[in-house]
């Protein structure tokens, strides 16, 4: 049987923070999907997390979700975690929680879930508040739920908006959620690969870009150095020392200018 007897033990007295702690432990275990399927089979999930039990039977367009209904998709995502963290696991568990209430069917008979990420974020906030989650941790998960669809059209985004996504402190969490979401549905990883590539390019560019020199021409003039080619020599040497971490601040550079550069380079 998936999980141990202790894993299935959820007396009514276990609620709030204690319930969250136990659920988090289960989410971080090996094969958490099998444990949550068993919780559902035994009727426990309907009592402790009815919003997740409600994902059963919510069918999705086979074109995008050949794996099945929303519950199946969510369990598949849990099974695909490689480096699980509490934030990632809860983001996965709750990312589509808004779908049942947002489900509509178009004239072609295809189900749609417009706005499920916004409603899902509201529901995630209420669920995690009920489970007494720390506010900063809760906000990370709520944001991940709210923003999990924004990667769908990154190939059409302006560079400025892409940069904003890449600069988000929670970008690694959102990117991993996107990867797992994709491989647990239609397997299309175009947006994930694009973002990964852009992130890598930014890292390389940041490594290769020379640091801004701590000194300016005015500093050299104030030090009594006559304007001329020596300015370039001193400023280039200052940048080299900065890259080697031998000058860590502007005050270090001014001291170096006064004690060493004027003597050795002028």
LUMSEPA-779932 format. One record per residue: y, x, z of N, C-alpha, C in turn; residue in three letters. Coordinates in steps of 0.05 Angstrom, whole numbers, plus 5000, padded with zeros to 4 digits. Layout:
YXZYXZYXZAla;...
//
This chain:
497650175000500050005000502550175000Unk;504550114983507050274984508450255011Unk;509250485021510550485047508550455070Unk;509450525094507750495117508350235132Unk;506750175152507249935168510049955181Unk;510850195189513450235201515650175181Unk;515150245155517150185134517649885131Unk;515549725136515749435132516549295157Unk;517049435178517749315204520749265206Unk;521549015202524348935203524748695221Unk;524548735248524948505266527848405264Unk;528348155270531048035269533148195285Unk;532248345305534148495321535248735306Unk;533948815285534949045269537048935249Unk;539548995254541648905236544049095238Unk;546149045223548449215224547849505217Unk;548949695232548649975227545750065228Unk;544149945247541350015249539849935224Unk;540449705213539149615188539949805165Unk;542449875164543350055142541950325144Unk;541750425168540450685172537550675163Unk;536150465170533350445162533050415132Unk;534750245120534650205091535350465076Unk;537250615087537950865074535651065076Unk;534251075098531851245101529751165080Unk;529350915075527450825055528350895027Unk;530850865022531950924995531651224989Unk;531651395009531451685005528551785006Unk;526651605010523851685011522851714982Unk;520351834981519051854955518351574945Unk;518751514920518151264907519451024922Unk;522051024926523350804940523050544925Unk;522750554899522350304884519850154893Unk;517650304899515150174907515550044935Unk;517050184952517550074979519149814977Unk;521249814960522949574958521449344944Unk;519649414925517949204913516249074934Unk;515149234952513449134974515048964993Unk;517449055000519248895017519748625004Unk;520048614978520448364964517948194965Unk;515648314960513148174959512548034985Unk;513248175007512648065034514847875044Unk;516847825028518947645035521047765054Unk;520848025059522748155078525448195064Unk;525448275039527948335025529748085023Unk;528547855020530147605018531647555044Unk;530547655066531847615092533947825098Unk;533348075092535148295100537248365078Unk;536548325053538448375031537948155009Unk;538847915015538347694996539647734969Unk;541847884969543247944944541448104924Unk;539748274935537948434918535548264910Unk;534548104928532247924921533147734898Unk;535747664898536747474877536747594849Unk;536247854846536147984820533647914805Unk;531547814819529047734806529647514785Unk;528447534762528547324743531147294727Unk;533047474732535647474718535147634692Unk;534447494670533747634646536147754632Unk;535647964617537748114603537148144574Unk;539148204557538648234528536648464523Unk;534348404510532348614505533448854489Unk;535548804473536749014458537849234476Unk;538949154498540149354517538249404541Unk;536549214547534849244571531949164564Unk;530649324549527849264543525949274567Unk;526949394589525349424613524849164628Unk;526648964624526248704637528648604652Unk;528148444673530348314687531948514704Unk;533948414718535748594733534348724756Unk;532548584769531048704791529348934781Unk;527948894758526249104746527949354739Unk;530249304727532149514720533049674744Unk;533649534766534649674790532449834802Unk;529949734803527749884814527050124797Unk;527250094771526750324753528850544758Unk;531350464763533350654769532750814794Unk;531850664815531150804840528951004835Unk;527150944817524851124812525751374797Unk;528051364784528951584768530951764783Unk;531451724808533151904823531852174825Unk;533352384820532352664822533352794848Unk;535952774852537152894877538452664892Unk;536852494905538052254918539852324941Unk;542052184942543952194965544351914974Unk;545251864998545751585007547651444988Unk;549751584980551751454962550551384935Unk;548951554924547751494898545751274900Unk;544051284921541951084924543150804928Unk;545150784945546450524949547950434924Unk;549150614910550550544885548650424865Unk;546250544863544250444845543350164854Unk;542650144880541649884890543649654886Unk;546249714888548249504887549749484860Unk;549149664841550949674818550949424801Unk;548749274800548649024784548448774801Unk;549248794827548948574845550548334837Unk;552648374820554348154811553248004787Unk;551048104775550047984750549147694753Unk;547547624774546647344775548947134774Unk;551047184788553346994789554947004763Unk;554847224748556547244724555047184698Unk;552447114701550847074677551746824661Unk;552246864635552846654617551046694592Unk;550746484576549146514552550846444528Unk;550946624508552546574484551246374465Unk;552646294444551646104424549046204411Unk;548746474411546346594399543946604419Unk;544446504443542346514463542046774478Unk;543846954473543847214487545347204513Unk;544147284535545647284561547847494562Unk;550047434575552247624579552947624609Unk;554147844617554847884646557747984648Unk;559547844635562347934635563447934663Unk;564748164671565948184697564148234720Unk;561548294714559648324736560248574753Unk;561648774741562249014757564448954777Unk;566348794770568548724789567448554812Unk;565948344805564748174825562748334842Unk;561248514829559348674843560648854864Unk;562948964857564449124876565248964901Unk;566148724896566848544919564448494936Unk;562148434923559748374938558748624953Unk;558848854940558049104953559649164977Unk;562349104976564049144999563248965022Unk;562548715016561748525037559048605049Unk;557148695032554548775041554749015059Unk;556249215051556449465066558149425091Unk;559949235091561449165115559549035135Unk;557848855125555848725142553948935154Unk;553449145139551649355149553149575164Unk;555749525169557449715186557449995174Unk;557750015148557950275135560650405141Unk;560750665145563250805149565150755125Unk;567650715130569550625110569750815086Unk;569751085090570051275068567451265051Unk;565251255064562651235050562350975034Unk;563250765046563150495034564950495009Unk;567250615011569150614988568050764964Unk;566550984969565251134947563350954932Unk;561650804947559650634934561050404920Unk;562950274933564350054920565750134894Unk;566950374894568250474870566250524848Unk;563950644856561850694836560850444823Unk;560550234839559649974829561849854810Unk;564349864819566549754803566949904777Unk;566450164777567150324753564650394736Unk;562350284742559950384728559750314698Unk;561550124689561550054661563650204645Unk;565350354659567650474644566750704626Unk;564350804629563451024611562350914584Unk;562250654582560950534558562350604532Unk;564950654533566450704508568150964510Unk;567051164523568551414527569151554500Unk;567451494480567951624454570451524440Unk;571551294451573951184439576351224458Unk;575951354480578151394499580051604491Unk;582551574499584551784495583852024513Unk;584752254505584152494521585352474549Unk;587652344552588952324578587152154597Unk;585951944586584251774603581651924610Unk;580552064590578152224595578652434617Unk;580952564615581652764635581852644663Unk;582852404664583052264690580252214702Unk;578352144685575652104694574452364704Unk;574852574688573652834695574852954720Unk;577352884726578652984750578052824775Unk;576652604772575952434795574152584814Unk;574752604840573052754859570152644859Unk;569852384852567152264853565852264825Unk;566952424806565852434779562852504779Unk;561952704794559052764794557252524802Unk;558152374822556652134830556651924807Unk;558951874795559151674773557551764749Unk;557552024743556052124720553052104724Unk;552052164748549252144753548351844753Unk;550051674763549451384762549251294733Unk;551051394716550951324688548451424674Unk;547651674681545251784669542751614675Unk;542551554701540151394710540251114699Unk;542650994697542950734685541950734656Unk;542750934641541950954613538950994609Unk;537751184624534951234619533151014630Unk;534350834646532850604657533350354641Unk;534650374617535050144600534350224571Unk;536450244554535850294526535550594519Unk;536050764539535751054534537951184518Unk;540051044513542251164497544051324515Unk;544051594511545551774529548051894516Unk;549051764495551351874481553751924499Unk;554451724515556851754533556351964554Unk;553951974565553252174586553552454574Unk;552452494550552452764538555352844532Unk;556952654522559752714516561252794541Unk;560852654562562252714588561352974599Unk;558753024597557653284607558753514591Unk;558953484565560053694548562953744554Unk;564553524557567353554563567753694590Unk;566153614609566253734636565754034635Unk;563654104619562954394616565154544602Unk;566354424581568554554567570954604586Unk;571454414603573754444622573154674642Unk;570654694650569954914669570255184655Unk;569355204631569555464616572455534612Unk;574055334604576955374599578355464624Unk;577555344647578855414672578055704680Unk;575655784673574756054680576256264663Unk;576556184637577756374618580756394620Unk;582056174628584956174629586056374650Unk;587856544642588956734661590656584682Unk;590556684707592156554728595156584722Unk;596756404732599656434730600556664748Unk;602056844737602957074752604656994776Unk;604057124798605557064823608457174820Unk;608857364803611557484800612957394775Unk;615557414775617257344751619057584745Unk;620357564722622257774715624457804735Unk;625257574748627457584768626557754792Unk;623957734799622957894822623258194815Unk;622658264791622758544783625658644782Unk;627458474773630258554773631258594801Unk;630458404819631358434847630158684860Unk;627958774850626759024860628059274849Unk;630059234831631559454820630259584796Unk;628459434783627159544759628759464734Unk;629559654718631159584694629459434674Unk;630759234661629259074641628259244618Unk;625859194609624659344587621759304585Unk;620259464569617459424565615859444591Unk;616959584611615459614636615059344650Unk;616759154644616458884656613658774649Unk;612958794623610358694614608058834627Unk;608359104631606259264643605759164672Unk;607959134687607759054715606658774718Unk;607558584702606658314704603658294696Unk;602858444675600058444667598258554689Unk;599258774702597658894724597458694747Unk;599558544752599558354774597458134768Unk;597358034743595357834736592557954739Unk;592158204730589458324733588558334762Unk;590358414780589758424808589258144820Unk;590657944809590157674818587257584810Unk;586457644785583857564776581657704792Unk;582257944801580258094817580458014847Unk;582157814853582457714880583657924899Unk;584958124888586258334905589058254913Unk;590158054899592757934907592157634909Unk;592457534934591657254939594057064940Unk;596457174941598756994944601257134933Unk;603456984931605957094921606957304940Unk;606657264966607557464986606057724983Unk;603357704977601857944971602958094947Unk;603657944926604658064902607358194906Unk;609158074922611758194927611458444943Unk;609558444962609058694977607958914959Unk;606058834942604959034922607159144904Unk;608958964895611159054878612859264893Unk;613559204918615259374933613959644940Unk;611459634948610159874958608660044937Unk;607659914916605960054897606960054869Unk;607659814858608359794830610759964823Unk;612859954839615260104833614660404832Unk;612960494850612260774851610460864829Unk;608360704822606360784803606760704774Unk;608260484770608460384743611160414730Unk;613160484745615960504734616560794727Unk;
//
